């Protein structure tokens, strides 16, 4: 394996997808439910069943510089479940292609960027795994079954269908595999095939007592190259679902793959609220620092530009009392505040996640209390004195802190020409209550 190919394969395995295959923010989520495994034709059929337009799909696949094939879709039943079966027919598929040959086909097809990148990622993983199994560099791997017309159509077709459905993130359930033996161009192989086992490394799987190849190398490669998470259905608002059928009926198992398409829960939650301010929340778990250290860390983080910082008491493992120190900051300050957080607390790790904030408009206004300047924060329906200013004036005048705060807020009302609110009268039991103005 060349260093470049090895680097690409490691990148795909580490990130769950090749760089640029579109698992970023925005777009839809596609969750493949692989209770009967997954194959290329099953994934493609499920996406068409979920709403990918076969006509548009055909026009995209016509860009492939290979001929002698056709693609059709059949409505079928699998153990009573209505599903769509993708059928690729070829006139002569006795073609053995090398990995560079397949890459040339994908390049010449001039597909949309994300379609091409997804297809390249899947074939790159296949080449890396086949190379390891046969002890050859990926560039010298000869694709037998997985280099034929049908596999190219399955992978490029599935990538195209994801694009037509505007899917940016792919995830999947644990992947079912069968047992026994399967026949290949190399002869009989154990089921699941060695390539499938390698491709599913790091992905949750479950074996079924079925002597059928439930998951093929093509299906495993697509999940390994494109999948970002594996497990239960992610939080989403479901928009569509579909079933892609395998080629045969099974006695006790619906031979199909389900796909669920929807909008990520975060997108739904924020779309109704409008665009907010993107911030980052840092946090650390601490069970070996003093209260003084926590107070100093909060003050240091705020001095360094954090928008807010707070401490939550928690009960940690082995019954130890601890604290979670949280920091809210602008993304550009994440690096500096992360290092400050670790340095002040001695934590061995810092977590981060993106949050969105909808802050009410506010302004700082200066007023006078006993000849001293005090800032008050004014927002719709509320005025509040700046604590540091009020504490400073309280220390200089000897007045109680809350009296300084009340005087500052009253000074702002007078300065803004807002009349004082009348005091609430206590009418006694059952008597009328004078309404307060907001």
C-alpha positions in Angstrom: 0.0 0.0 0.0 1.4 3.4 -0.9 1.6 6.0 1.8 -1.0 8.2 0.1 -3.5 5.3 -0.2 -2.8 4.3 3.4 -3.4 7.9 4.6 -6.7 8.1 2.8 -7.9 4.8 4.2 -6.9 5.9 7.7 -8.7 9.2 7.3 -11.9 7.4 6.2 -11.7 5.0 9.1 -10.9 7.7 11.7 -13.6 10.2 10.6 -16.3 7.8 9.5 -16.3 9.5 6.0 -13.9 10.7 3.5 -13.1 14.4 3.7 -15.6 16.5 1.7 -18.3 13.9 1.5 -20.8 16.2 3.1 -21.3 15.2 6.6 -21.4 18.7 7.8 -24.1 21.0 9.1 -27.3 21.4 7.1 -29.1 19.0 4.8 -30.9 15.8 5.8 -29.9 12.7 7.7 -30.2 9.2 6.2 -30.3 6.4 8.7 -29.9 2.9 7.3 -31.6 0.2 9.4 -29.5 -2.9 8.6 -31.6 -5.5 10.4 -31.0 -7.9 7.4 -27.6 -6.5 6.5 -27.0 -4.2 3.5 -25.9 -4.6 -0.1 -25.4 -2.0 -2.9 -28.7 -2.8 -4.6 -30.6 -2.9 -1.3 -29.3 0.6 -0.3 -30.1 2.0 -3.8 -33.6 0.5 -3.8 -34.3 1.9 -0.3 -33.5 5.4 -1.4 -35.7 5.2 -4.5 -38.5 3.7 -2.3 -38.0 6.8 0.0 -38.5 9.2 -2.9 -35.4 9.6 -5.0 -36.6 10.2 -8.5 -35.7 7.2 -10.8 -35.7 9.5 -13.9 -33.2 12.0 -12.4 -31.2 9.1 -11.1 -31.0 7.6 -14.5 -29.8 10.8 -16.1 -27.0 11.1 -13.5 -25.9 7.6 -14.1 -25.9 8.1 -17.9 -22.8 10.2 -17.3 -20.8 7.0 -16.6 -18.5 6.3 -19.5 -19.5 2.6 -19.6 -22.2 0.9 -21.6 -23.9 -2.5 -21.8 -26.0 -2.0 -18.7 -29.5 -1.0 -17.7 -31.1 -0.1 -14.3 -34.7 -0.8 -13.3 -36.8 -0.8 -10.2 -39.4 -3.4 -9.2 -42.1 -3.2 -6.4 -41.9 -6.4 -4.4 -42.9 -7.8 -1.0 -40.4 -9.2 1.5 -42.2 -11.0 4.4 -45.2 -8.8 3.8 -43.2 -5.5 3.7 -43.6 -3.5 0.5 -40.1 -2.7 -0.9 -38.3 -1.6 -4.0 -35.8 -3.9 -5.7 -33.0 -2.3 -7.8 -32.1 -4.5 -10.7 -29.0 -3.9 -12.8 -28.8 -5.9 -16.0 -25.6 -6.2 -17.9 -24.9 -7.7 -21.3 -21.3 -8.8 -20.5 -19.9 -8.2 -17.1 -16.8 -10.4 -17.4 -14.6 -7.3 -16.8 -11.8 -7.2 -14.3 -10.9 -3.6 -13.5 -8.1 -2.2 -11.4 -8.5 0.5 -8.8 -7.0 3.2 -11.1 -9.3 2.1 -13.9 -12.3 2.6 -11.6 -11.0 6.0 -10.5 -10.7 7.0 -14.2 -14.3 6.1 -14.8 -15.4 8.2 -11.8 -13.3 11.1 -12.9 -14.5 11.0 -16.5 -18.2 10.8 -15.4 -18.1 14.4 -14.1 -20.6 13.8 -11.4 -21.5 16.5 -8.8 -18.6 16.9 -6.3 -20.3 15.1 -3.4 -21.4 12.2 -5.5 -17.9 11.7 -6.9 -16.3 12.1 -3.5 -18.6 9.6 -1.9 -18.0 7.1 -4.7 -14.2 7.6 -4.5 -14.3 7.1 -0.8 -16.1 3.8 -1.0 -13.9 2.4 -3.8 -10.8 3.6 -1.9 -11.8 1.6 1.1 -12.5 -1.4 -1.0 -9.1 -1.1 -2.7 -7.3 -0.7 0.7 -9.0 -3.7 2.2 -8.5 -5.9 -0.9 -4.9 -4.9 -1.0 -4.3 -6.0 2.6 -6.2 -9.3 2.1 -4.2 -10.1 -1.0 -0.9 -8.4 0.0 -0.9 -6.0 -2.9 -0.7 -2.2 -3.2 -4.2 -0.8 -3.7 -3.1 0.5 -7.2 -2.5 -3.1 -8.2 -5.7 -4.6 -6.8 -7.8 -6.3 -9.5 -11.5 -5.9 -8.7 -13.5 -9.0 -9.7 -17.1 -8.8 -8.6 -16.7 -5.4 -7.1 -15.3 -3.9 -10.3 -18.2 -4.9 -12.5 -20.8 -2.8 -14.0 -23.4 -3.6 -11.4 -21.1 -2.6 -8.4 -20.2 0.7 -10.1 -23.9 1.4 -10.8 -24.8 0.5 -7.2 -22.2 2.7 -5.5 -22.5 5.7 -7.9 -26.3 5.3 -8.0 -26.6 5.2 -4.2 -24.3 8.3 -3.9 -26.5 10.0 -6.5 -29.7 9.1 -4.8 -28.4 10.6 -1.5 -27.6 13.8 -3.4 -31.1 13.9 -5.0 -32.6 13.6 -1.5 -30.2 16.3 -0.2 -28.7 14.0 2.4 -25.5 15.4 4.1 -25.2 12.9 7.0 -25.3 9.2 6.8 -25.7 6.9 9.8 -26.7 3.3 10.4 -27.9 0.8 12.9 -25.7 -2.2 13.9 -25.1 -4.2 10.8 -26.4 -7.8 10.5 -24.3 -10.5 9.0 -24.9 -14.2 8.2 -22.9 -17.3 8.6 -21.7 -20.3 6.6 -19.8 -20.0 3.3 -20.2 -17.8 0.3 -19.0 -18.3 -3.2 -16.7 -15.7 -4.9 -14.3 -15.3 -7.8 -11.7 -16.7 -5.4 -13.8 -19.8 -4.5 -15.6 -20.5 -1.3 -15.1 -17.9 1.5 -16.4 -17.8 5.1 -19.5 -15.7 5.6 -19.2 -12.8 6.4 -16.5 -12.5 3.8 -13.1 -11.4 5.0 -13.5 -8.0 3.2 -16.8 -7.4 5.0 -15.2 -8.1 8.4 -12.3 -5.7 7.6 -14.6 -3.0 6.3 -16.9 -3.2 9.4 -14.0 -2.8 11.8 -15.1 -0.4 14.5 -18.8 -0.5 13.4 -21.3 -2.4 15.7 -22.5 -5.6 14.1 -24.8 -8.5 15.0 -24.6 -12.1 13.6 -27.8 -13.9 12.5 -28.2 -17.6 12.2 -28.9 -17.4 8.5 -26.7 -19.1 5.9 -26.9 -16.1 3.5 -24.6 -13.3 2.7 -26.6 -10.6 4.4 -24.0 -7.9 4.1 -21.8 -7.6 1.0 -18.4 -5.8 0.6 -20.2 -3.1 -1.4 -22.7 -2.4 1.3 -20.1 -2.5 4.0 -17.8 -0.2 2.1 -20.6 2.4 1.6 -21.4 2.4 5.4 -17.7 2.5 6.4 -16.9 5.3 4.0 -20.0 7.5 4.4 -21.3 6.7 7.9 -20.7 9.2 10.7 -22.5 7.5 13.6 -23.8 3.9 14.2 -26.5 2.9 16.6 -30.2 3.8 17.2 -32.0 6.2 14.9 -30.6 9.7 15.5 -32.8 12.5 16.7 -34.7 13.9 13.7 -38.0 14.9 12.2 -38.8 12.0 9.9 -39.8 13.1 6.4 -39.6 9.8 4.4 -38.8 6.1 4.8 -38.2 3.3 2.3 -37.2 -0.4 2.0 -34.8 -1.8 -0.5 -35.2 -5.5 -1.2 -32.6 -8.2 -1.6 -32.8 -10.6 -4.5 -34.2 -13.5 -2.6 -36.9 -14.4 0.0 -35.8 -15.6 3.4 -38.0 -17.8 5.6 -37.8 -15.9 8.9 -36.3 -12.6 8.0 -37.5 -9.7 5.8 -34.6 -9.5 3.3 -34.5 -5.8 2.9 -32.7 -2.7 4.2 -34.7 0.3 5.5 -33.7 3.9 5.2 -35.2 6.8 7.2 -34.8 10.3 5.9 -35.3 13.4 8.0 -34.1 16.8 9.3 -31.7 16.7 12.2 -33.4 17.6 15.5 -31.1 20.7 15.9 -32.1 22.0 12.5 -35.8 21.7 13.3 -35.3 23.3 16.7 -33.5 26.3 15.5 -35.3 26.9 12.2 -38.5 28.0 14.0 -36.5 30.4 16.2 -34.5 32.2 13.6 -30.8 32.3 13.3 -29.0 32.7 16.6 -25.4 33.4 17.6 -23.1 30.4 17.2 -21.1 29.9 20.4 -19.0 27.1 22.0 -19.5 25.7 25.4 -16.4 24.2 27.1 -16.7 22.0 30.2 -14.5 20.0 32.5 -15.3 17.5 35.4 -13.4 18.3 38.5 -13.2 16.3 41.8 -9.8 17.5 43.2 -9.9 21.3 43.3 -10.8 23.7 46.1 -13.5 26.3 46.1 -10.9 29.0 45.9 -9.3 27.4 42.8 -12.8 27.2 41.1 -13.5 30.9 41.9 -10.1 31.9 40.6 -10.6 29.9 37.4 -14.0 31.5 36.8 -12.6 35.0 37.2 -9.5 34.2 35.0 -11.7 32.8 32.2 -14.0 35.9 32.3 -11.0 38.2 32.2 -9.7 36.3 29.2 -12.9 37.0 27.3 -15.4 34.2 28.2 -19.0 35.4 27.8 -20.0 33.5 30.9 -18.6 30.8 33.3 -20.4 28.8 35.9 -19.9 25.8 38.3 -22.4 23.0 38.8 -22.0 20.6 41.8 -22.2 16.9 40.8 -21.8 13.4 42.3 -19.0 11.6 40.5 -17.9 8.0 40.3 -17.2 6.1 43.6 -19.5 8.6 45.3 -17.0 11.5 45.1 -18.4 15.0 45.2 -17.2 17.1 42.3 -18.0 20.1 40.1 -18.5 20.7 36.3 -16.9 24.0 35.3 -18.6 25.4 32.2 -17.4 28.2 29.9 -19.4 30.0 27.2 -17.3 31.7 24.6 -17.0 32.9 21.0 -15.5 30.2 18.7 -12.4 32.3 18.0 -11.5 32.2 21.7 -11.8 28.4 22.0 -8.1 27.7 21.8 -7.0 30.3 24.4 -9.8 29.5 26.8 -9.3 25.7 26.5 -5.7 26.1 27.5 -6.6 28.5 30.3 -9.2 26.1 31.6 -6.8 23.2 31.6 -4.0 25.2 33.2 -6.1 26.7 36.0 -7.8 23.4 37.0 -5.2 20.8 36.1 -7.8 18.9 34.2 -6.6 16.2 31.8 -9.3 16.8 29.3 -11.7 19.5 28.1 -15.0 18.8 26.3 -16.6 21.2 23.8 -19.9 21.4 21.9 -21.5 24.1 19.7 -24.5 26.0 21.0 -26.8 28.7 19.6 -27.8 31.7 21.7 -30.6 34.2 21.2 -29.6 37.2 23.3 -32.0 40.1 23.9 -30.7 43.5 22.9 -29.2 45.5 25.7 -27.1 48.6 26.3 -25.0 50.0 29.2 -26.0 53.4 30.5 -24.2 55.4 33.2 -26.0 57.1 36.1 -24.8 58.8 39.3 -25.3 57.6 42.9 -23.9 60.0 45.6 -21.6 61.5 43.0 -20.2 58.2 41.8 -20.6 56.7 38.3 -22.6 53.4 38.2 -23.4 51.5 35.0 -26.8 49.9 34.5 -27.7 47.3 31.9 -31.0 48.1 30.1 -32.9 45.6 28.0 -36.6 45.4 27.0 -38.7 45.3 30.1 -35.7 45.2 32.5 -33.0 47.4 34.1 -30.2 45.9 36.2 -27.2 47.5 37.9 -23.7 46.2 37.2 -22.7 44.4 40.3 -19.0 45.4 40.3 -20.0 49.1 40.1 -22.6 48.8 42.8 -20.2 47.0 45.1 -17.5 49.6 44.5 -19.9 52.5 45.4 -21.2 50.6 48.4 -17.7 50.3 49.7 -16.9 53.9 49.1 -20.1 55.3 50.6 -20.9 52.8 53.3 -24.4 52.2 51.9 -25.8 48.7 51.7 -25.3 47.1 48.3 -29.0 46.6 47.6 -29.6 50.3 48.4 -27.0 51.4 45.9 -28.6 49.1 43.3 -32.0 50.5 44.0 -30.8 54.1 43.8 -29.0 53.4 40.5 -32.1 51.9 38.9 -34.2 54.8 40.2 -31.7 57.3 38.8 -31.9 55.6 35.4 -35.8 55.8 35.5 -35.5 59.5 36.3 -32.9 60.1 33.6 -35.1 58.2 31.0 -38.1 60.1 32.2 -39.9 57.0 33.3 -42.3 57.6 36.3 -41.7 55.6 39.5 -44.2 52.8 40.0 -46.6 53.3 42.8 -46.1 51.0 45.8 -48.2 47.9 46.0 -50.9 48.3 48.7 -51.9 45.4 50.9 -55.7 45.6 50.9 -56.1 42.8 53.4 -57.9 39.5 52.8 -60.4 39.6 49.9 -59.7 43.2 49.1 -58.9 44.5 45.6 -55.3 44.6 44.4 -54.0 47.7 42.6 -52.6 46.5 39.3 -48.9 47.2 38.8 -47.7 48.7 35.5 -45.1 46.7 33.7 
